[in-house]
Amino acid sequence: MYPKEYIEFLIHYHGDRDYFECHEILEEYWKRVEPNNKQSIWVGLILLAVSNYHHRRENDRGAERTLSKSIFILKKEKAKLQDLGLDSEKFLTDLLMMQADISSGRKYSSYTLPILDQSLISLCKERCLHHGFEWCTDSDLEQTELVHRHSLRDRSMVIQERLEALNKSTWMQ
């Protein structure tokens, strides 16, 4: 009924609070199903995860900017939010409150998406246990490898690919 990537997104969003992984999962899915559609609901959810990641790291400017983009997209995709088992009215209201909290300098706190579909919640809870974490626990701010994941990851493959592309373009000139 729901894309498996969406379920994985929910599991990481509510389970281990790995917003970086949420971004990775949905970005790959979005590029496969709606490439070039930057107004896709998937982009809106990706931006929400990115905003949470920034806010947790106390990058309020980045959090506010990405959340604003997320809200803009998700407002237009209200019906699709319902199709994903979410209470769209509550979700959008919560996001506006989250935006106000970030603007006023309020510290990050974990957020639970308003999922209406109880079978989706049950499935996610079961999968969380399978992954070794619990559904809807708060973010562990002491877990630096999760909080600062983007700056601690191995980027050697990305750097190598960029160098190869640069060399190829230079060679072709």
C-alpha positions as CSV (number, residue, x, y, z in Angstrom):
1,M,0.0,0.0,0.0
2,Y,2.8,2.4,0.9
3,P,6.2,2.5,-0.9
4,K,8.8,0.6,1.1
5,E,11.1,3.6,1.0
6,Y,8.4,5.7,2.8
7,I,8.1,3.0,5.5
8,E,11.9,3.0,5.9
9,F,11.8,6.8,6.1
10,L,9.2,6.6,8.9
11,I,11.2,4.0,10.7
12,H,14.4,6.1,10.8
13,Y,12.5,9.3,11.4
14,H,10.8,7.9,14.5
15,G,13.1,5.1,15.5
16,D,16.8,6.1,15.6
17,R,16.1,9.7,14.5
18,D,18.7,9.3,11.7
19,Y,17.5,12.3,9.6
20,F,20.5,11.9,7.3
21,E,19.4,8.4,6.5
22,C,15.8,9.6,6.0
23,H,17.2,12.0,3.4
24,E,19.2,9.3,1.7
25,I,16.4,6.8,1.5
26,L,13.8,9.3,0.1
27,E,16.2,11.1,-2.2
28,E,17.0,7.8,-4.0
29,Y,13.3,6.9,-4.2
30,W,12.4,10.4,-5.5
31,K,15.0,10.3,-8.2
32,R,13.7,7.0,-9.4
33,V,9.9,7.8,-9.4
34,E,9.7,11.6,-10.0
35,P,13.1,12.8,-11.2
36,N,13.3,16.6,-11.8
37,N,10.1,17.3,-9.9
38,K,11.4,19.6,-7.2
39,Q,7.8,20.1,-6.0
40,S,7.3,16.4,-5.2
41,I,5.8,15.3,-1.9
42,W,9.0,13.3,-1.5
43,V,11.1,16.5,-1.7
44,G,8.9,18.0,0.9
45,L,9.5,15.1,3.3
46,I,13.2,15.1,2.5
47,L,13.4,18.8,3.3
48,L,11.6,18.1,6.6
49,A,14.3,15.6,7.6
50,V,17.0,18.0,6.6
51,S,15.4,20.7,8.7
52,N,15.3,18.4,11.7
53,Y,19.0,17.5,11.1
54,H,20.0,21.2,11.0
55,H,17.9,22.1,14.0
56,R,19.3,19.3,16.1
57,R,22.8,20.6,15.2
58,E,21.7,24.1,16.3
59,N,21.9,25.4,12.7
60,D,18.7,27.4,13.1
61,R,19.2,29.3,9.8
62,G,19.5,26.2,7.8
63,A,16.7,24.5,9.7
64,E,14.3,27.4,9.1
65,R,15.2,27.8,5.4
66,T,14.7,24.1,4.6
67,L,11.5,23.9,6.7
68,S,10.0,26.8,4.8
69,K,10.6,25.0,1.6
70,S,9.2,21.8,3.0
71,I,6.0,23.6,4.2
72,F,5.6,25.3,0.8
73,I,5.7,22.0,-1.0
74,L,3.6,20.0,1.5
75,K,0.8,22.6,1.6
76,K,0.4,22.0,-2.1
77,E,0.5,18.2,-1.6
78,K,-2.1,18.1,1.1
79,A,-4.2,15.3,-0.5
80,K,-1.1,13.2,-1.0
81,L,-0.2,13.6,2.7
82,Q,-3.6,12.0,3.5
83,D,-2.8,9.2,1.0
84,L,0.4,8.5,3.0
85,G,-1.7,7.9,6.1
86,L,-1.0,11.3,7.7
87,D,-3.4,13.8,9.3
88,S,-2.5,16.6,6.8
89,E,-4.2,19.4,8.8
90,K,-2.4,18.6,12.1
91,F,0.9,17.9,10.2
92,L,0.8,21.3,8.5
93,T,-0.2,23.1,11.7
94,D,2.6,21.4,13.6
95,L,5.1,22.3,10.9
96,L,4.1,26.0,11.2
97,M,4.5,25.8,15.0
98,M,7.9,24.1,14.5
99,Q,8.9,26.9,12.1
100,A,7.9,29.5,14.8
101,D,9.9,27.6,17.4
102,I,13.0,27.6,15.2
103,S,12.6,31.3,14.5
104,S,12.3,32.1,18.2
105,G,15.5,30.1,19.0
106,R,13.8,27.3,20.7
107,K,16.0,24.2,21.0
108,Y,15.4,21.1,18.9
109,S,12.9,18.4,20.2
110,S,11.9,15.2,18.5
111,Y,8.7,15.3,16.5
112,T,6.3,12.5,15.8
113,L,4.4,12.7,12.5
114,P,0.6,12.5,12.9
115,I,0.0,9.1,11.4
116,L,-3.6,8.1,11.2
117,D,-3.2,4.6,9.7
118,Q,-2.9,2.3,12.7
119,S,-1.7,-0.6,10.5
120,L,1.1,1.6,9.2
121,I,2.1,2.4,12.8
122,S,2.1,-1.3,13.7
123,L,4.2,-2.2,10.7
124,C,6.7,0.6,11.6
125,K,6.9,-0.5,15.2
126,E,7.6,-4.0,14.2
127,R,10.3,-3.0,11.7
128,C,11.9,-0.7,14.3
129,L,12.3,-3.7,16.6
130,H,13.8,-5.6,13.7
131,H,16.3,-2.8,13.2
132,G,17.1,-2.7,16.9
133,F,15.5,0.5,17.9
134,E,12.3,1.6,19.5
135,W,9.5,3.6,17.9
136,C,9.1,7.2,18.9
137,T,12.0,7.6,21.3
138,D,13.6,11.0,21.6
139,S,16.8,11.9,19.8
140,D,19.9,11.2,21.8
141,L,21.8,14.5,21.5
142,E,24.9,12.8,23.0
143,Q,25.2,10.5,20.0
144,T,27.6,12.6,18.0
145,E,28.0,10.2,15.1
146,L,24.3,10.6,14.4
147,V,24.0,14.3,15.2
148,H,27.0,15.2,13.1
149,R,26.8,12.4,10.6
150,H,27.3,14.4,7.4
151,S,30.6,15.8,8.6
152,L,31.9,12.4,9.9
153,R,31.0,10.3,6.9
154,D,33.6,8.9,4.4
155,R,33.5,11.2,1.4
156,S,36.4,9.5,-0.5
157,M,34.1,8.0,-3.1
158,V,32.3,11.3,-3.8
159,I,35.6,13.1,-4.1
160,Q,37.0,10.5,-6.4
161,E,33.9,10.6,-8.7
162,R,34.2,14.4,-8.8
163,L,37.8,14.3,-9.8
164,E,37.1,11.7,-12.5
165,A,34.3,13.8,-13.9
166,L,36.6,16.9,-13.8
167,N,39.4,15.0,-15.5
168,K,37.0,13.7,-18.2
169,S,35.6,17.2,-18.9
170,T,39.1,18.7,-19.1
171,W,40.2,15.8,-21.4
172,M,37.3,16.5,-23.7
173,Q,38.1,20.2,-24.2
